[in-house]
Amino acid sequence: MARKLKLMKNIGISALDDAKIARCLALTTGMGETYSKAKVPDFETKTKQFSLEPELTERMTLSRNPEELQYYWEQWREASGKKMINSYKEYVDLYNEAAVINGFRDASKMKVDAYESDTFQEEMEQTWQGLKPLYEELHAYVRHKLNQHYGDQVVEDRGALPAHLLGNMWGQQWNNIGDIVKPFPKKPSIDVTAEMVKQGWTQQKMFEKADDFFVSMGMTKV
């Protein structure tokens, strides 16, 4: 019951007065429009205007020209994020104010309240520390592959990964640079479709096997 009462007390930015709520909504709407409408001149001629979708996303995916990739990475942030700095600062101030009214130290605490765990941040830190060694090895491998492909002048063999070379505008998915980082590029990918057909696998059997997998991890059987 205590937990339910605590959740009812957290009403987010609705705790602010009407004028500040309206301002908060106006800020988020304005930042969203800036983000979605940002355009940058094309790399080669500077006469065309490229949006994030589809042009910039396509160039970040397909180009292997480091100068072009860095240009689009930087110019898009000039056209989007840089224009939102003051709005974002004001938004954070309002969000922190709402958090204090809701009984939290700041917005970071209010943001994780929905996870219903008083130790959520500590749990995530513990999880991260467990994953960190794997991430460090993965980053080192990708950095080495990028260094081999682009050379020392573009990618040093030590230090941070150049985010603009990772295949998209945010560097959070690396599948687009598979041609560079694939460990065995000449080895064909494994396609088991023919063998599954030969063994008589059906949609129901695939579903049941998937269900068995999740049950093996302690989840409830469908």
N, C-alpha and C positions, 0 to 999 in steps of 0.2 A: 504493500500500500504506500509506503514511504517513497518508493521509486516512482510510482504513478503520480504522486503529488509533485515530485520534482520535475517530471516531464511536463506536467501541466503548467508549471511556472515558467518554463522556457518557451517563450512565444516569439523568439527571434527579433527581427527589426520591428515587429508590431508593437514592441514595448516603447518605441519612440513616439514623440508627438506627431500629429498629422503632417505638419510641415516638413519634418525631418524624414518621415516615411516617404513622402512625395519626392523629396530631394534624393533619397537613396535609390528609389526606383528610376528617377530621371538619370542618375549617374550610371546605373547598370545598363539602361537602355542606350544611352549615349556611347558608352564604351563598346557595347555590342555592335552598334552601327559602325563605329570607327574600325573595329576589327574586321567586320564583314565587307566593308566597302573599300578597304585600303588597296591602293594600286601603286605599282612601281614601273618605271620605264624599262623596256626590255634591255638586255645586256648588250646586244650587238649594235643596234641602231639608235636606241634611246628615243624612238619615234612612236613605239607602241606602248600601250598601258596594260600591264599584266595584273590580273587578280590572283588571289590565293588559289581559287578554283576556277578553271582547271590549269591555267598556264604555269603558275609558280610551283604547284604540286608536281606537275609533269616534269618541269626542269630539274627540280630537286631529286626526282626519282631517276631520271635518265641521264642527266649530264655527268660527265667525268672530268669536266674542266674545273679545277679548283678555284680559279679566279671568278668564273661565272657563278659557281655555287656560293662563294663568299659574298659576292655582290648581291645576289638575291636574298641571302640570309640577312645581311645588314640593312639593305634598302627596305625590305618588308617591315623590319622592326622600326625603322625610321618613320615609316608611313602608318604604323599601327601603334605599337607599344609606347613609343616616345610621345605620341599625341595624347596618350591616356594617363600620363604620369600624375598630373595634378588631380584629375578626377579619381584615380585609384587611391591616392593618398586621402582624399576627402572621404571616399567610401570606407576605407579602413577605419578612419576616425569615427565615423557614424556607427560602424559595426561594433567597434570596441565599446562605444557608449551604450549601445543596446545590450551588449554582453554584461556590462556592469549592472545595468538596471535589472537584468534577468538573474543576477546573483553570481556571475562568473568573474574571474580575475580579468579576463580579456576575451577577445573573439576566438583565439585558438582553443580555449577551454570550452566555449559554447559550441564550437564547430564539432567537437568530438563527443559531445553529450549524447547525441543520437545513438551512439554505439553501445550505450547502456553498460559501460564498464568504467569504474573509477580509476582503473590502472591501464586504460587503453593505450596511452602514449608510451608508458613503460613497456607494455607488451610488444608494441611495434618496434621500439628500440631494441628489445631483446631479439626479436625476429630478424631485424636488420643486421645485428651483429653476427647472427648465425649465417646469414646469406653473404655477408660482406667479403669473405675470402674467395668465394666462387665468383662474385662480381669483379673482384680485382684481377683474377686470372682471366676472366672473359674480356675485360677491358684491355689487358696487356696483349692478349692474342689479337684482338681487332686492331689495336694500335700498331702492332707489328705488321699485320697484313696491309694496312693503309700506308705504312711507311715503305713497304716493298713496292706498292703500286705507285705512289706519288713521289717518293723520294724524301730525303732529309729536309729539303728546303720548304716542303709543304707540311710534312708530319714528322715531328721528332720522335725518336724511338723511346723516349721517356716523357712522362708528364701527361697532361690532360688530352683527351680526344678532341680534335677539332669538330665541333658539333655540326658544322655546315657540310661535312663530308659523309654524314651517316644516313643519307637517303631520303630524309623528309625535313620539313621546316622546323620540327621540334627535336629531332634526334632521338625520339623515344622508341622507334621501331627500326630495326636494321635489316629487315628482309630485302629492302631494295638494293642493298650492296652485297647481296649474296654472291654475285659474280666475282667480287673482290676477296671476300673473307671465307668462302667455302673451303674447307680443309682439303678436300680431294676433288678438285673441279672436274677431273676427267672421269671420275667414277659415276656411272649412271644412277639416277634415283631409283629406289625400290618401289615397284608397283606390284602389289599382291592381288590385284583384281582377278587376273586369270586363274590363279590358284584358288581363290575363294569361290569362284564359279565352279571350278573343277570339284571342289569339296562339297558343293551343294549349299553354300551359305545363302540364307534368305534374309529379308529385312527383319523378320522376327528373331532369327538367330543372332544377328548383329546387335539388336536391341538387348537381348538377353545377356550377351557377352559384355556389353557395356554396363548393364545393370550389375552383373557379377563383379566387375571391376570396382564400381563405387561401393558395393557392399563390402569388398575386401578392405576398404579404407574406413570402415566403421559406419557407413551411411545406411539409411533404411532401405530395404529392398522394395522396389516398385511393385 
